[in-house]
């Protein structure tokens, strides 16, 4: 059911992704104008991601009816598969942001969604079904929802530490193609009201050529309260070099909501992936979605990983930097298993493992979710 | 997940419908070749039924995507609405039969479904989506399933007392359009294995002109162990008079699985409802479904009611017999609230409230459903 109050006033907050999950949600890719060869390779990789996550925590995959039987066969029997309608598979951005309170309840935020910019730079021309994904998921889970008809936000554009601090980028949240009528102050007020944070750390921009207008989840995330992981390169010719430097300078000067200076872990970027002519020809031009051009660089990043219970699902790229990333991540998270998955088929769509997943946190204690 | 063993061997049985429910499932009607005026009147009545049930127990309604927003508006906010694909809305017959064990687990039986007779008298020519309804529901609920690829059965063709006794009709279960290769003995063996019953009471046939080939749930049901409710008429000109008499004779001679003689409550039938020319013209002839003819009698029955927690949802027909039915039911069930709903729009499709609902029993204790 819809709740028309304000999460903060109701005592709800967004926990850190690194906290315990009840479940993880995904959607099955199928668009031939976004995924090459009608989606068959992306489907294989998505199945690999879902199957990997399901060894750590329960998984539900929403699937367009025509693909249900095939998805069911490719996914482990433990995974729940449900029929779903959606434009594309970026559930991090179209899905709900789950929030919890101290007495064992979960609720969800159903942000307005406009496909990363609507008719002013958005990824496709019709996003009606995507804008309904959050409410559908919350309804299946019988979790009450807050809807922000007046505020556009994607889940990939924010990260929180669960202790009052939020990380984001001005490039995305202050972009006139999201909430043109709101000032930075208005936007901060919404974030504080809905996610129950008290401190917002604004980076200037995300990685080079990130078609989401610089989502935070490709450049920087929390490892745990007081510690962030930043995409990094010492190579001045890397197109994301200036963004990483600028982000580092801000992070080193900032303190979090608890007044702590941030420990910044640098995670070296992979070599940018280039769209080849051959791949370009395997993606149809439908006129309904934007399309990378042959030769264009994709914003590959190891920071776009997913936390799962006791583990990390890490995107890798058959790149020479993969082994450095795995080693760095294992050093940051000695207590977690690192599962590396070749994610080149996902990055072709512009995002990665974090963008195609949405965690549902475990409520605070063993009481049943309210209804 | 699918389980390939036998429910009886696993310690599972089907509880009586009068036992406590966790939930009730429905599907939203939409076929213009079955419901008049594109389904708008049936939708209104289905909403009334769902809204009534939801005051007694949780309800989930599956809805074809194109009708989702309209259904959501017509249903109480407490009702869960999920997107679903299905041919028609008779979830009693296409849905799963839920079974439970003594340690708090639920499982479901996913019977083969052939639209009440396949190409030999079935109601429509394509039933693929209906045959998937049970597995989809079980997957949403994360309840393990038994699938009978080899055995066709509809939920409306059986009633159980939860203590080892099953009621059914030969007209339906022994009809060559269901399981032509199975003998009566084979069918009894399946029922005993899957529903964990030890005694099967066979009536000869159901009500006059019941297009399901005489489903039990229109003529007779259990009120509680040891007591049945039988559709009845003393009017020798009523087309169902001989069926009611024959059923009574059998029931008075039978004993149940516990050796008890059955108490038979007679519930007087309504006046049969006739399809008018006007209504016939409001239902399109698609060539994909059978169609009642103008002048044909519909098998209206008060026995096609639904048990809900502490209540009964009773179909009525703006008929002079309605008040007798309500009075009789309140006498049989002094402990339950009787909610009467004008069901004339449902009976136009050939069934009634019991046919469009499917209860999910409450597991035996407070342990979480396995998975």
Interface residues (C-beta under 8 A of the other chain):
Chain A: X1 X2 X58 X65 X77 X78 X80 X81 X82 X83 X84 X85 X136 X139 X140 X142 X371
Chain B: X1 X2 X58 X65 X77 X78 X80 X81 X82 X83 X84 X85 X136 X139 X140 X142
